[in-house]
Amino acid sequence: MLPATLLPMPVRQQYPCPFKSQRPSGKHVMSRHMRFRCIVTATLLLGTLPPPLTAQASQLPALGDAGASYSSQEEFRLGRAWLREFRGHVGQWRDPITQNYVESLVARLVPNSQLSDVSPIVTLVSSRTLNAFAVPGGVIGLNTGLFLWAPDEDAFASVLAHEMGHLSQHHFAREMARSERAQLPTMAAMLAGLLVAAGGGGNLGVATMAGTQAAAMQSQLSYSRRYEQEADRVGLQAMARSGMDPMAMPRMFATMQRLSSMQGNTPPEFLLTHPMTQSRLSNTTSLAQQYQTGNHGDSGPEYDLTRARAMLAMNMSDPASVRIRLEQDHAHPIALRYLDALNDSINQRTDQALATFDQLAREAPDILMLPASAADAALDAGRREEAVRRCERILRLTPDYYPARIIQAEAQLGINPSTAFRSLRTLSETHAEDPDLWNLLSEAAGRSNREDWGHLALAEQLQLKGDIEGGLQQLDMAEKASQRSGDYALTSRIRERRQDFSQYQQTLEKFR
C-alpha cells in the first residue's frame, strides 16, 4: 500500500457534502463526490436555419481573419496550461450532475458555433458572483452565480454561446497579433490578467490584460467591445441553429445591466471583462429578432432541476429563499419537489428524499439526473450497496452516463476497492483532464495495494492543478514502485509522462 503520508485523504472526508458546510469566506464547499468533470455527447437538436445576414445585421463586426499569428496548437497549449494554474488558485464546484448538464448544452451548441478545431472543456467556479469567460484551448468557465441570474435554459445557454463565439473567432490570438504591433503584452501576459479577473480580481484583471501603457488603454477597451459584438453575432447564430431562442441573449444582457445599476460602482464581474453599452444591446436585440424562427419549444425541467441544485448549494442556510426565487421565475413544478428532496437529503431524511426522487423519476423517466440524485443521496447517507444498485440500473440503459459511473465507483471504493480501481482506471482513459477522478483513483490504488498506480494517479492530479514539481516527485516514486512490481509497461508510461510534465512546467512558467 502507499505510505500513509502519501495517501490522499478519504474522499468523503476530504470533500464534505456541499449542502452541509461552508467555507470561511461564505462560498459553498464542494460535495464529497460532486467534484468530477464529465463529458457527454448530447443529441443535436436542429431548428430551422436562421435567415442570412441583412445589411443592418452586418453592422455587427466580423473582424477579418479569425486566425492569427498564433497557431491553434499554441493557443491550446497556453490555454490548457492556464487552466492548470487556474485550478490551483480558484475554488471550483465539481458536481458531476451539474457538470453533465452544462456540458450537454455545450455539446448541443458546438456543431453550430464554428468550433471545428477544438473540443471545449467546462470549469464551474465556486462563486456567487455573475461571471463567465473563455480561454484559448477551448476552456469555458462560468461562476455558479450564473444560475442565480439566468431564469431559464436559453438565457443560461446564451452566455455559453457568447463565450464559444470568443473561442471560435480566436479573439485572444487576434488580439495578440494587434498587440504585438502595438508593443502590448504577449498572450501569456493577457491570460495571466484573465487569471486575476476570473479569480475575482475585477478591475485589476482588466488593467493587467490592458497592459501597463496608459496611452493604449482606451484602444484596448474599444477593440474589446468590437470583439464582444462579434461573439454576440456568432453566439446568436449558434443559438438559432440549435433550436434555442436568440432573444434570450439580449434579455440576459438587460438583466446584467439592471444588476449593474443596482450595484453602483461594483458591477457584475462579467461586465468588467465583457463591456456592455446601450448600442451593443440594441444591435444584439435587432439581430436576435431577425434570427427568431419560432421553432424553439419547451426545453423541459432539466435546467430548473439543475438550477435548484446549484442555488441550494449556495444558500444552504436558507432553502426557503431558493424556493421563492424558483417560484418567481416560474420554475417547473418538478423542480420544486426536487428541491424538497435535496433538502431532505441534506437533513438526513434519506428515506423521504429517496421516495421523492423515485416518484419524480417515474414521472420523468428520460431525465437521468433524477435517479442519479437518488444514488447520490444513498451514497451520502452511507448506503453504498444501495448506491451501487441504483447506478447499475441507470447504466444498464445508459452505459456512458458519467455521473452514475463516478457515483458507482466511489460507492465501490468503500465496498470493493479493487473493483473501484478497475472502474476508475477505465474512466481515466477518457477523462484524463479531471484532477478529482485521479484523486479517487489514487485512493483506490492505495487500498488495492497498487503503490505504482497510486503514485502515478496522485502525480496526474497534482499536475492538473498546477503543481508540476509535486507531480514529478510522485512520478519518481511511481517509477520505482512499478520496477519493484515488475510492471515495465507502466514504467515506460511513467517515463513518457515525465517528459510531458517537463513540457507543462515550461509553459506554466509563462504565467508566473
C-alpha positions as CSV (number, residue, x, y, z in Angstrom):
1,M,0.0,0.0,0.0
2,L,1.0,3.6,-0.4
3,P,2.7,5.1,2.7
4,A,0.2,6.8,4.9
5,T,1.7,10.2,4.4
6,L,1.2,9.9,0.6
7,L,-2.3,8.6,0.5
8,P,-4.9,11.1,-0.4
9,M,-7.5,11.8,2.3
10,P,-10.5,9.5,2.2
11,V,-12.8,11.1,-0.4
12,R,-15.9,11.6,1.7
13,Q,-13.8,13.3,4.5
14,Q,-11.9,15.5,2.1
15,Y,-15.0,16.7,0.3
16,P,-18.0,17.1,2.6
17,C,-21.4,17.5,1.1
18,P,-21.7,21.0,-0.4
19,F,-25.0,21.5,1.4
20,K,-23.7,20.7,4.8
21,S,-20.7,23.0,5.4
22,Q,-19.5,26.4,4.4
23,R,-16.1,27.9,3.5
24,P,-15.0,30.7,5.9
25,S,-15.5,33.1,3.0
26,G,-19.1,32.0,2.7
27,K,-18.6,30.2,-0.6
28,H,-20.1,26.8,-0.7
29,V,-17.8,23.7,-0.3
30,M,-17.8,21.1,-3.0
31,S,-19.6,17.7,-2.5
32,R,-17.5,14.8,-1.3
33,H,-18.0,13.3,-4.8
34,M,-19.6,16.3,-6.5
35,R,-16.2,17.4,-7.9
36,F,-15.9,15.4,-11.1
37,R,-15.9,16.8,-14.6
38,C,-17.9,14.8,-17.0
39,I,-18.2,14.8,-20.8
40,V,-21.3,13.7,-22.6
41,T,-22.3,13.8,-26.2
42,A,-25.8,15.4,-26.5
43,T,-28.2,14.8,-29.3
44,L,-28.1,17.8,-31.6
45,L,-31.5,19.5,-31.8
46,L,-31.5,21.5,-35.0
47,G,-34.1,24.1,-35.5
48,T,-34.8,25.9,-38.8
49,L,-31.7,27.7,-40.0
50,P,-31.8,31.5,-39.4
51,P,-32.0,33.8,-42.4
52,P,-28.9,35.3,-43.9
53,L,-27.5,38.5,-42.5
54,T,-29.2,41.6,-43.6
55,A,-27.4,45.0,-44.1
56,Q,-28.4,46.0,-40.6
57,A,-27.2,42.8,-39.1
58,S,-23.8,43.1,-40.9
59,Q,-23.1,46.2,-38.8
60,L,-22.0,43.8,-36.0
61,P,-18.4,43.4,-37.0
62,A,-16.6,40.4,-38.4
63,L,-13.0,41.4,-37.8
64,G,-11.2,39.9,-40.7
65,D,-9.4,36.5,-40.5
66,A,-10.4,34.6,-37.4
67,G,-7.0,33.0,-37.4
68,A,-3.8,34.9,-36.4
69,S,-0.1,34.6,-35.9
70,Y,-0.7,32.2,-33.0
71,S,-1.4,28.7,-34.2
72,S,-4.3,26.7,-32.8
73,Q,-1.7,24.3,-31.3
74,E,-0.1,27.2,-29.5
75,E,-3.5,28.5,-28.3
76,F,-4.4,25.0,-27.0
77,R,-1.0,24.6,-25.2
78,L,-1.2,28.0,-23.5
79,G,-4.9,27.7,-22.6
80,R,-4.6,24.3,-21.0
81,A,-1.6,25.5,-19.1
82,W,-3.7,28.4,-17.9
83,L,-6.4,26.0,-16.7
84,R,-3.8,24.2,-14.6
85,E,-2.8,27.4,-13.0
86,F,-6.4,28.4,-12.5
87,R,-7.3,25.2,-10.7
88,G,-4.6,25.9,-8.2
89,H,-5.8,29.3,-7.3
90,V,-9.6,29.4,-7.7
91,G,-12.2,27.3,-5.9
92,Q,-14.4,25.2,-8.2
93,W,-17.7,23.4,-7.9
94,R,-17.3,19.9,-9.1
95,D,-20.7,18.3,-9.1
96,P,-20.9,15.6,-11.8
97,I,-24.7,16.0,-12.2
98,T,-24.5,19.8,-12.8
99,Q,-21.3,19.4,-14.9
100,N,-23.0,16.8,-17.1
101,Y,-26.0,19.1,-17.7
102,V,-23.8,22.2,-18.6
103,E,-21.6,20.1,-20.9
104,S,-24.6,18.7,-22.7
105,L,-25.6,22.3,-23.5
106,V,-22.2,23.0,-24.8
107,A,-22.3,19.8,-26.9
108,R,-25.6,20.9,-28.4
109,L,-24.1,24.3,-29.4
110,V,-20.7,23.1,-30.6
111,P,-21.7,22.0,-34.1
112,N,-23.2,25.4,-34.8
113,S,-20.5,27.6,-33.1
114,Q,-17.8,27.4,-35.8
115,L,-15.7,25.4,-33.3
116,S,-14.4,22.7,-35.7
117,D,-10.8,22.8,-34.3
118,V,-11.3,22.5,-30.6
119,S,-13.1,20.3,-28.0
120,P,-14.4,22.6,-25.2
121,I,-13.8,21.9,-21.6
122,V,-16.0,23.5,-18.9
123,T,-15.0,24.5,-15.5
124,L,-17.5,25.7,-12.9
125,V,-16.2,28.3,-10.5
126,S,-17.5,28.3,-6.9
127,S,-18.7,31.9,-6.7
128,R,-22.0,33.6,-6.2
129,T,-20.9,36.5,-8.5
130,L,-22.2,36.6,-12.1
131,N,-19.3,35.9,-14.4
132,A,-18.2,33.7,-17.4
133,F,-15.1,33.6,-19.5
134,A,-13.4,31.8,-22.5
135,V,-9.7,30.9,-22.8
136,P,-7.8,29.6,-25.8
137,G,-7.6,25.9,-25.9
138,G,-11.4,25.6,-25.6
139,V,-11.7,26.4,-21.9
140,I,-15.1,27.8,-20.9
141,G,-15.5,29.0,-17.3
142,L,-18.6,30.1,-15.5
143,N,-19.4,31.0,-12.0
144,T,-22.2,29.1,-10.2
145,G,-23.7,32.6,-9.6
146,L,-24.9,32.5,-13.2
147,F,-27.6,30.1,-12.1
148,L,-28.9,32.8,-9.8
149,W,-29.5,35.3,-12.6
150,A,-30.4,33.1,-15.6
151,P,-34.1,32.4,-15.2
152,D,-34.3,29.8,-18.0
153,E,-32.2,27.4,-20.1
154,D,-32.0,29.6,-23.1
155,A,-30.8,32.6,-21.0
156,F,-28.1,30.4,-19.5
157,A,-27.2,28.9,-22.9
158,S,-26.8,32.4,-24.3
159,V,-23.9,33.1,-22.1
160,L,-22.3,29.8,-23.1
161,A,-22.9,30.6,-26.8
162,H,-21.3,34.1,-26.4
163,E,-18.2,32.6,-24.8
164,M,-18.0,29.9,-27.5
165,G,-18.1,32.8,-30.0
166,H,-14.9,34.2,-28.5
167,L,-13.3,30.8,-28.9
168,S,-14.4,30.2,-32.5
169,Q,-13.2,33.6,-33.6
170,H,-9.8,33.2,-31.9
171,H,-10.1,36.6,-30.2
172,F,-7.1,36.1,-27.9
173,A,-4.8,35.2,-30.9
174,R,-6.1,38.1,-32.9
175,E,-5.7,40.5,-30.1
176,M,-2.1,39.3,-29.7
177,A,-1.4,39.9,-33.4
178,R,-2.6,43.5,-32.9
179,S,-0.9,43.8,-29.5
180,E,2.5,42.8,-31.0
181,R,2.2,45.6,-33.4
182,A,1.4,48.0,-30.6
183,Q,4.0,46.5,-28.3
184,L,1.4,45.3,-25.8
185,P,1.7,42.1,-23.8
186,T,2.1,38.5,-25.1
187,M,-0.8,36.0,-25.0
188,A,0.6,34.6,-21.8
189,A,0.5,38.0,-20.2
190,M,-3.1,38.5,-21.3
191,L,-4.0,35.1,-19.9
192,A,-2.3,35.9,-16.7
193,G,-4.5,39.0,-16.4
194,L,-7.6,36.9,-17.1
195,L,-6.5,34.6,-14.3
196,V,-6.7,37.6,-11.9
197,A,-10.0,38.7,-13.3
198,A,-11.6,35.3,-13.4
199,G,-10.4,34.7,-9.8
200,G,-12.3,37.8,-8.6
201,G,-9.7,40.5,-9.2
202,G,-12.1,42.5,-11.2
203,N,-10.7,45.8,-12.3
204,L,-7.1,44.6,-11.5
205,G,-7.6,41.8,-14.0
206,V,-8.8,44.2,-16.7
207,A,-5.9,46.5,-16.0
208,T,-3.5,43.7,-16.3
209,M,-4.9,42.5,-19.6
210,A,-4.8,46.0,-20.9
211,G,-1.1,46.3,-20.2
212,T,0.9,48.9,-18.5
213,Q,0.9,51.5,-21.2
214,A,-1.8,54.1,-20.3
215,A,-1.9,55.5,-23.8
216,A,-3.1,52.2,-25.2
217,M,-5.8,51.6,-22.6
218,Q,-8.7,53.2,-24.4
219,S,-7.7,51.5,-27.7
220,Q,-7.6,48.1,-25.9
221,L,-11.0,48.5,-24.4
222,S,-12.6,49.8,-27.6
223,Y,-11.3,46.8,-29.5
224,S,-12.5,44.5,-26.8
225,R,-16.0,45.9,-27.4
226,R,-15.8,45.0,-31.1
227,Y,-14.9,41.5,-30.1
228,E,-17.8,41.3,-27.8
229,Q,-20.2,42.3,-30.7
230,E,-18.6,39.6,-32.9
231,A,-19.0,37.0,-30.1
232,D,-22.7,38.1,-29.8
233,R,-23.3,37.6,-33.5
234,V,-21.7,34.1,-33.7
235,G,-23.4,33.1,-30.4
236,L,-26.8,34.2,-31.8
237,Q,-26.3,32.2,-34.9
238,A,-25.4,29.1,-32.8
239,M,-28.5,29.5,-30.6
240,A,-30.9,29.8,-33.6
241,R,-29.4,26.8,-35.3
242,S,-29.5,24.8,-32.1
243,G,-33.2,25.3,-31.6
244,M,-32.9,27.9,-28.9
245,D,-34.5,31.4,-28.6
246,P,-32.0,34.1,-29.7
247,M,-33.9,36.7,-27.9
248,A,-32.7,35.1,-24.6
249,M,-29.3,36.7,-25.2
250,P,-30.4,40.4,-25.1
251,R,-32.8,39.6,-22.3
252,M,-29.9,38.2,-20.3
253,F,-27.7,41.2,-21.1
254,A,-30.5,43.5,-20.0
255,T,-30.7,41.6,-16.7
256,M,-26.9,42.2,-16.3
257,Q,-27.3,45.9,-16.9
258,R,-30.1,46.1,-14.3
259,L,-27.9,44.3,-11.8
260,S,-25.0,46.7,-12.7
261,S,-27.2,49.7,-12.0
262,M,-28.3,48.2,-8.6
263,Q,-24.7,47.6,-7.6
264,G,-23.4,51.0,-8.4
265,N,-19.6,51.1,-8.5
266,T,-19.3,47.3,-8.3
267,P,-21.0,45.9,-11.4
268,P,-21.0,42.1,-12.2
269,E,-17.6,40.7,-12.9
270,F,-19.0,39.7,-16.3
271,L,-19.4,43.3,-17.3
272,L,-15.9,44.2,-16.2
273,T,-14.4,41.9,-18.8
274,H,-17.3,42.0,-21.3
275,P,-18.1,45.7,-21.7
276,M,-21.8,46.5,-22.3
277,T,-23.2,49.6,-24.0
278,Q,-26.7,50.5,-24.9
279,S,-25.8,50.5,-28.6
280,R,-24.5,46.9,-28.3
281,L,-27.6,45.8,-26.5
282,S,-29.8,47.4,-29.2
283,N,-27.8,45.8,-32.0
284,T,-27.9,42.4,-30.4
285,T,-31.7,42.8,-29.9
286,S,-32.2,43.7,-33.6
287,L,-30.1,40.8,-34.8
288,A,-31.8,38.3,-32.4
289,Q,-35.2,39.4,-33.8
290,Q,-34.0,38.6,-37.3
291,Y,-32.8,35.1,-36.2
292,Q,-36.0,34.2,-34.4
293,T,-37.7,31.2,-36.0
294,G,-40.4,30.4,-33.5
295,N,-39.3,26.8,-33.6
296,H,-37.9,26.7,-30.1
297,G,-40.2,24.7,-27.8
298,D,-40.4,23.8,-24.2
299,S,-36.9,22.8,-23.0
300,G,-38.3,20.7,-20.2
301,P,-37.5,20.8,-16.5
302,E,-33.8,19.9,-16.6
303,Y,-32.5,23.4,-16.3
304,D,-34.8,24.2,-13.4
305,L,-33.7,21.0,-11.7
306,T,-30.0,21.9,-12.1
307,R,-30.7,25.4,-11.1
308,A,-32.4,24.2,-7.9
309,R,-29.3,22.1,-7.2
310,A,-26.8,24.9,-7.7
311,M,-28.9,27.5,-5.9
312,L,-29.4,25.3,-2.8
313,A,-25.6,24.7,-2.7
314,M,-25.2,28.4,-2.5
315,N,-28.0,29.0,0.1
316,M,-27.8,26.0,2.4
317,S,-28.9,28.0,5.4
318,D,-32.0,29.4,3.7
319,P,-33.6,26.9,1.4
320,A,-36.9,28.9,1.5
321,S,-35.3,31.7,-0.4
322,V,-34.3,29.3,-3.1
323,R,-37.9,28.1,-3.4
324,I,-39.2,31.7,-3.6
325,R,-36.7,32.6,-6.4
326,L,-37.7,29.5,-8.4
327,E,-41.4,30.3,-8.0
328,Q,-40.8,33.9,-9.1
329,D,-39.1,32.6,-12.2
330,H,-42.0,30.1,-12.9
331,A,-39.8,27.1,-12.5
332,H,-41.2,23.7,-13.5
333,P,-43.2,22.1,-10.6
334,I,-40.9,19.1,-10.7
335,A,-38.0,21.4,-9.7
336,L,-39.8,22.5,-6.5
337,R,-40.3,18.9,-5.4
338,Y,-36.7,18.1,-6.4
339,L,-35.6,21.0,-4.2
340,D,-37.6,19.5,-1.3
341,A,-35.9,16.1,-1.9
342,L,-32.4,17.6,-1.9
343,N,-33.2,19.4,1.3
344,D,-34.5,16.2,2.9
345,S,-31.2,14.5,1.9
346,I,-29.2,17.3,3.5
347,N,-31.1,17.0,6.7
348,Q,-30.6,13.2,6.8
349,R,-34.2,12.4,6.0
350,T,-32.9,9.9,3.5
351,D,-35.9,7.6,3.1
352,Q,-38.2,10.6,2.4
353,A,-35.7,12.0,-0.1
354,L,-35.3,8.7,-1.9
355,A,-39.1,8.3,-2.1
356,T,-39.5,11.7,-3.7
357,F,-36.6,11.1,-6.2
358,D,-38.1,7.8,-7.2
359,Q,-41.5,9.3,-7.7
360,L,-40.1,12.1,-9.9
361,A,-38.1,9.5,-11.9
362,R,-41.2,7.6,-12.6
363,E,-42.9,10.8,-13.8
364,A,-40.0,11.9,-15.9
365,P,-38.1,8.7,-16.9
366,D,-36.0,10.4,-19.5
367,I,-34.3,12.7,-17.0
368,L,-31.3,10.8,-15.8
369,M,-30.3,13.3,-13.1
370,L,-33.3,12.2,-11.1
371,P,-32.2,8.6,-10.4
372,A,-28.6,9.8,-10.3
373,S,-29.6,12.2,-7.5
374,A,-31.2,9.3,-5.6
375,A,-28.0,7.3,-5.9
376,D,-26.1,10.3,-4.8
377,A,-28.3,10.7,-1.7
378,A,-27.9,7.0,-0.9
379,L,-24.1,7.3,-1.0
380,D,-24.2,10.5,1.1
381,A,-26.2,8.5,3.7
382,G,-23.5,5.8,3.7
383,R,-25.8,3.3,1.9
384,R,-23.0,2.2,-0.5
385,E,-24.6,-1.1,-1.7
386,E,-27.8,0.7,-2.5
387,A,-26.0,3.5,-4.3
388,V,-24.2,0.8,-6.5
389,R,-27.5,-0.9,-7.3
390,R,-29.2,2.3,-8.2
391,C,-26.3,3.2,-10.5
392,E,-26.3,-0.2,-12.1
393,R,-30.0,0.3,-13.1
394,I,-29.1,3.6,-14.7
395,L,-26.1,2.2,-16.5
396,R,-27.9,-0.8,-17.9
397,L,-29.9,1.7,-20.0
398,T,-27.3,4.5,-20.5
399,P,-23.8,2.9,-20.1
400,D,-21.9,6.2,-20.7
401,Y,-23.8,8.4,-18.2
402,Y,-20.8,9.8,-16.3
403,P,-22.5,10.9,-13.1
404,A,-23.7,7.4,-12.5
405,R,-20.4,5.9,-13.3
406,I,-18.5,8.1,-10.9
407,I,-21.0,7.8,-8.1
408,Q,-20.9,4.0,-8.5
409,A,-17.1,4.0,-8.5
410,E,-17.0,6.0,-5.2
411,A,-19.5,3.7,-3.6
412,Q,-17.5,0.7,-4.7
413,L,-14.4,2.3,-3.1
414,G,-15.9,1.5,0.3
415,I,-17.1,-2.0,-0.6
416,N,-14.5,-3.5,-3.0
417,P,-11.5,-1.2,-3.7
418,S,-10.2,-3.4,-6.5
419,T,-13.4,-3.1,-8.4
420,A,-13.3,0.7,-7.9
421,F,-9.7,0.7,-9.1
422,R,-10.6,-1.1,-12.3
423,S,-13.6,1.2,-13.0
424,L,-11.6,4.3,-12.3
425,R,-8.7,3.2,-14.5
426,T,-11.2,2.8,-17.4
427,L,-12.7,6.2,-16.7
428,S,-9.3,7.9,-16.6
429,E,-8.7,6.8,-20.2
430,T,-11.5,9.1,-21.4
431,H,-11.4,11.7,-18.6
432,A,-7.7,12.4,-18.3
433,E,-8.3,16.1,-17.6
434,D,-10.2,15.5,-14.4
435,P,-8.0,16.0,-11.4
436,D,-10.6,14.7,-9.0
437,L,-11.0,11.4,-10.8
438,W,-7.3,10.9,-10.4
439,N,-7.6,11.6,-6.7
440,L,-10.2,8.9,-6.4
441,L,-8.0,6.5,-8.5
442,S,-5.1,7.2,-6.2
443,E,-7.3,6.3,-3.2
444,A,-8.5,3.1,-4.9
445,A,-5.0,2.1,-5.9
446,G,-3.7,2.6,-2.3
447,R,-6.5,0.4,-0.9
448,S,-5.8,-2.2,-3.6
449,N,-2.1,-2.5,-2.9
450,R,-1.1,-0.8,-6.2
451,E,1.5,1.6,-5.0
452,D,2.8,2.3,-8.5
453,W,-0.6,3.4,-9.8
454,G,-1.3,5.3,-6.5
455,H,1.7,7.5,-7.1
456,L,1.0,7.9,-10.8
457,A,-2.6,8.9,-10.2
458,L,-1.5,11.4,-7.5
459,A,1.0,12.8,-9.9
460,E,-1.6,13.4,-12.5
461,Q,-3.9,15.1,-10.0
462,L,-1.1,17.4,-8.9
463,Q,0.0,18.4,-12.4
464,L,-3.6,19.1,-13.4
465,K,-3.8,21.6,-10.5
466,G,-0.5,23.3,-11.5
467,D,1.8,21.6,-9.0
468,I,4.3,20.2,-11.5
469,E,7.1,19.8,-9.0
470,G,4.9,17.7,-6.7
471,G,3.8,15.7,-9.7
472,L,7.3,15.0,-10.8
473,Q,8.2,13.8,-7.3
474,Q,5.3,11.4,-7.4
475,L,6.4,10.1,-10.8
476,D,9.8,9.3,-9.4
477,M,8.1,7.2,-6.6
478,A,5.7,5.7,-9.1
479,E,8.6,4.5,-11.4
480,K,10.5,2.9,-8.5
481,A,7.3,1.1,-7.4
482,S,6.5,-0.1,-10.9
483,Q,10.0,-1.5,-11.2
484,R,9.6,-3.4,-7.9
485,S,6.2,-4.8,-9.1
486,G,7.7,-5.8,-12.5
487,D,5.1,-3.7,-14.5
488,Y,7.5,-2.5,-17.1
489,A,4.8,-1.2,-19.4
490,L,3.7,1.1,-16.6
491,T,7.4,2.1,-16.1
492,S,7.5,3.1,-19.8
493,R,4.3,5.1,-19.4
494,I,5.7,6.9,-16.4
495,R,8.8,7.9,-18.2
496,E,6.8,9.3,-21.1
497,R,4.7,11.3,-18.6
498,R,7.8,12.7,-17.0
499,Q,8.7,14.3,-20.4
500,D,5.2,15.6,-20.7
501,F,5.3,17.1,-17.2
502,S,8.5,18.9,-18.0
503,Q,6.9,20.5,-21.1
504,Y,3.9,21.5,-18.9
505,Q,6.3,23.1,-16.4
506,Q,7.9,25.2,-19.1
507,T,4.6,26.5,-20.3
508,L,3.4,27.3,-16.8
509,E,6.4,29.4,-16.1
510,K,4.9,31.9,-18.6
511,F,2.2,32.7,-16.0
512,R,4.5,33.2,-13.0
